[in-house]
Amino acid sequence: MTASAVSVGALKGESARYHKPGTQKEADILEAATLIFGEKGYDGARTAEIAEAAGVTERTMFKYFRTKEALFRRVMFPALLAAAMPRTLIDAGQLFGRDGESFAAWHRNILGLRLQAAKEAAPQFRLLVGALMTDEALRRKTIRLWRDNVWKPLLVSMRRFRRRGELRAELRPETVARAVISLNLGYIVARALLSPEGEWDDRTEIEETVALLLRGAAG
């Protein structure tokens, strides 16, 4: 996949088509491709294998997706959109938080929403992580999208909570924002990608993650 193809418009278009396939055959192909790309990555996945898993011939599959790359884009772009532009957060004002919302409530809500998104699209997120590690051009493009649509709004929230006295004045907003990202991402990766079959108590884990950031781990 070429990084030049990664734009906000492309992300939204491919994501919309992924979630609303035109036919049942197209839906079956997307489901099979999501699982196989997620397990084997772009290079390891064979189109014949995807077609067989979808119950169609390769010829039929290529009527819906002219190339392997076109199918890969359709599968991966919804996860890339969710990672780089979390519209469910931005549109609902969740990323900034409500004026009366505490830092703890904001953090709890953000982690819960991002965890749910990762659980619902776990194979795609595995694929996205692999692609970002091996495709430098894609990684740079994703970073730009993420910086504008997640990082900058996140700093706005951190500054607001610091002005309200909920965060230590000597800590830079950037430092707290990185801590939020690190703690959240650590749990999300472990919970949704590395050990989804584990016996997780999401409610307790989220509460303890919020408490860890607020109070630290020292006795």
C-alpha positions as CSV (number, residue, x, y, z in Angstrom):
1,M,0.0,0.0,0.0
2,T,1.4,3.4,-0.9
3,A,1.4,6.2,1.7
4,S,0.3,8.7,-0.9
5,A,-3.1,7.0,-0.9
6,V,-3.6,7.7,2.9
7,S,-5.7,10.8,3.2
8,V,-8.6,11.8,5.4
9,G,-11.0,11.4,2.4
10,A,-9.6,8.0,1.5
11,L,-9.9,6.8,5.1
12,K,-13.5,7.9,5.4
13,G,-14.5,6.4,2.1
14,E,-12.9,3.0,2.6
15,S,-14.2,2.8,6.1
16,A,-17.8,3.6,5.0
17,R,-17.6,0.9,2.3
18,Y,-16.1,-1.6,4.7
19,H,-19.0,-1.3,7.1
20,K,-21.7,-1.3,4.4
21,P,-20.7,-3.8,1.7
22,G,-22.9,-3.9,-1.4
23,T,-23.5,-7.6,-1.5
24,Q,-23.2,-10.7,0.8
25,K,-20.3,-11.9,-1.3
26,E,-18.5,-8.7,-0.8
27,A,-19.2,-9.0,3.0
28,D,-17.8,-12.5,3.0
29,I,-14.7,-11.5,1.2
30,L,-14.1,-8.6,3.7
31,E,-14.6,-10.9,6.7
32,A,-12.2,-13.5,5.3
33,A,-9.6,-10.8,4.4
34,T,-9.8,-9.2,7.8
35,L,-9.0,-12.4,9.5
36,I,-6.3,-13.6,7.2
37,F,-4.6,-10.2,6.8
38,G,-4.8,-9.8,10.5
39,E,-3.1,-13.2,11.1
40,K,-0.5,-13.2,8.3
41,G,0.0,-9.6,7.3
42,Y,-0.1,-8.2,3.7
43,D,2.9,-10.2,2.4
44,G,1.9,-13.5,4.1
45,A,-1.7,-13.5,2.9
46,R,-2.5,-15.2,-0.4
47,T,-5.5,-14.0,-2.4
48,A,-6.4,-17.7,-3.2
49,E,-6.5,-18.4,0.5
50,I,-8.8,-15.4,1.1
51,A,-11.1,-16.3,-1.7
52,E,-11.4,-19.9,-0.5
53,A,-12.2,-18.7,3.0
54,A,-14.9,-16.4,1.6
55,G,-16.4,-19.3,-0.4
56,V,-15.8,-17.6,-3.8
57,T,-13.3,-18.0,-6.6
58,E,-10.3,-15.7,-7.1
59,R,-11.9,-14.4,-10.3
60,T,-15.1,-13.5,-8.4
61,M,-13.0,-11.8,-5.6
62,F,-11.2,-9.7,-8.2
63,K,-14.5,-8.5,-9.6
64,Y,-15.0,-6.8,-6.3
65,F,-11.4,-5.8,-5.6
66,R,-9.2,-5.4,-8.6
67,T,-6.0,-5.9,-6.7
68,K,-4.7,-7.4,-3.5
69,E,-3.8,-3.8,-2.4
70,A,-7.3,-2.6,-3.0
71,L,-8.6,-5.3,-0.7
72,F,-6.0,-4.5,1.9
73,R,-6.9,-0.9,1.9
74,R,-10.5,-1.7,2.5
75,V,-9.7,-3.9,5.4
76,M,-7.1,-1.8,7.1
77,F,-8.4,1.8,6.6
78,P,-11.2,1.5,9.2
79,A,-8.7,0.7,11.9
80,L,-6.4,3.4,10.7
81,L,-9.2,5.9,10.8
82,A,-10.1,4.8,14.3
83,A,-6.5,5.1,15.4
84,A,-5.7,8.4,13.7
85,M,-9.0,10.2,13.8
86,P,-11.3,8.8,16.6
87,R,-14.5,10.5,15.3
88,T,-16.7,8.9,17.9
89,L,-14.6,10.8,20.5
90,I,-14.3,14.1,18.6
91,D,-17.9,14.3,17.3
92,A,-19.3,13.6,20.8
93,G,-16.9,16.0,22.4
94,Q,-15.5,13.1,24.4
95,L,-11.9,13.9,23.6
96,F,-12.1,17.4,25.1
97,G,-14.5,16.4,27.8
98,R,-17.4,18.4,29.3
99,D,-16.5,21.5,31.3
100,G,-17.8,20.0,34.6
101,E,-16.2,16.6,34.0
102,S,-13.3,15.6,36.3
103,F,-10.0,14.4,35.0
104,A,-10.6,10.9,36.4
105,A,-14.0,10.7,34.7
106,W,-12.6,11.9,31.5
107,H,-9.7,9.4,31.6
108,R,-12.1,6.6,32.5
109,N,-14.4,7.4,29.6
110,I,-11.6,7.8,27.1
111,L,-10.0,4.4,28.0
112,G,-13.3,2.7,27.9
113,L,-14.2,4.0,24.5
114,R,-10.8,3.2,23.0
115,L,-10.8,-0.3,24.5
116,Q,-14.2,-1.0,23.0
117,A,-13.0,0.1,19.5
118,A,-9.9,-2.1,19.7
119,K,-11.9,-5.1,20.8
120,E,-14.4,-4.7,18.0
121,A,-11.6,-4.5,15.3
122,A,-8.9,-6.6,16.9
123,P,-7.7,-8.3,13.6
124,Q,-7.5,-4.9,11.9
125,F,-5.6,-3.3,14.7
126,R,-3.1,-6.2,14.6
127,L,-2.7,-5.6,10.9
128,L,-2.3,-1.8,11.5
129,V,0.4,-2.3,14.1
130,G,2.4,-4.6,11.8
131,A,2.0,-2.2,8.8
132,L,3.2,0.8,10.9
133,M,6.3,-1.2,11.9
134,T,7.3,-2.1,8.4
135,D,6.0,0.8,6.2
136,E,7.9,3.9,7.0
137,A,6.0,6.2,4.6
138,L,2.7,5.0,6.0
139,R,4.0,5.5,9.5
140,R,4.9,9.1,8.8
141,K,1.6,9.8,7.2
142,T,-0.3,8.2,10.1
143,I,1.7,10.3,12.6
144,R,0.7,13.5,10.9
145,L,-3.0,12.5,11.0
146,W,-2.8,11.4,14.6
147,R,-0.9,14.6,15.7
148,D,-3.6,16.9,14.2
149,N,-6.6,14.9,15.3
150,V,-5.6,13.3,18.6
151,W,-2.5,14.9,20.1
152,K,-3.4,18.5,19.7
153,P,-7.0,18.1,21.2
154,L,-5.5,16.0,23.9
155,L,-3.2,18.8,25.0
156,V,-6.1,21.2,25.1
157,S,-7.8,18.8,27.6
158,M,-4.6,18.6,29.7
159,R,-4.2,22.3,29.9
160,R,-7.9,22.7,30.9
161,F,-7.5,20.2,33.7
162,R,-4.3,21.9,34.9
163,R,-5.9,25.3,35.0
164,R,-8.6,23.8,37.1
165,G,-6.0,22.5,39.6
166,E,-6.7,18.8,38.9
167,L,-3.1,18.3,37.6
168,R,0.1,19.3,39.2
169,A,1.1,22.7,37.9
170,E,4.8,21.8,37.5
171,L,4.0,19.0,35.1
172,R,3.9,20.0,31.4
173,P,0.7,19.1,29.6
174,E,2.8,17.1,27.1
175,T,4.2,14.9,29.9
176,V,0.7,14.1,31.3
177,A,-0.7,13.4,27.8
178,R,2.1,11.0,27.1
179,A,1.4,9.2,30.4
180,V,-2.3,8.9,29.5
181,I,-1.4,7.5,26.1
182,S,1.2,5.0,27.5
183,L,-1.1,3.6,30.2
184,N,-4.1,3.4,28.0
185,L,-2.2,1.8,25.1
186,G,-0.5,-0.7,27.3
187,Y,-3.8,-2.0,28.6
188,I,-5.5,-1.9,25.2
189,V,-2.7,-3.9,23.5
190,A,-2.6,-6.5,26.3
191,R,-6.4,-6.8,26.5
192,A,-7.5,-6.7,22.9
193,L,-4.4,-7.9,20.9
194,L,-2.0,-10.0,23.0
195,S,-4.3,-11.9,25.3
196,P,-7.9,-11.4,24.4
197,E,-8.8,-14.9,25.8
198,G,-7.6,-13.9,29.3
199,E,-9.8,-13.5,32.3
200,W,-10.1,-9.7,32.2
201,D,-12.2,-7.5,34.5
202,D,-12.3,-4.4,32.3
203,R,-14.2,-2.3,34.8
204,T,-11.6,-2.9,37.6
205,E,-8.6,-2.6,35.2
206,I,-9.9,0.8,34.0
207,E,-10.4,2.1,37.5
208,E,-7.0,0.9,38.6
209,T,-5.4,2.5,35.5
210,V,-7.0,5.8,36.3
211,A,-6.0,5.6,39.9
212,L,-2.4,4.7,38.9
213,L,-2.1,7.9,36.9
214,L,-3.7,10.0,39.6
215,R,-1.9,8.7,42.6
216,G,1.1,6.8,41.3
217,A,2.3,3.4,42.5
218,A,4.3,4.2,45.6
219,G,3.2,2.8,49.0
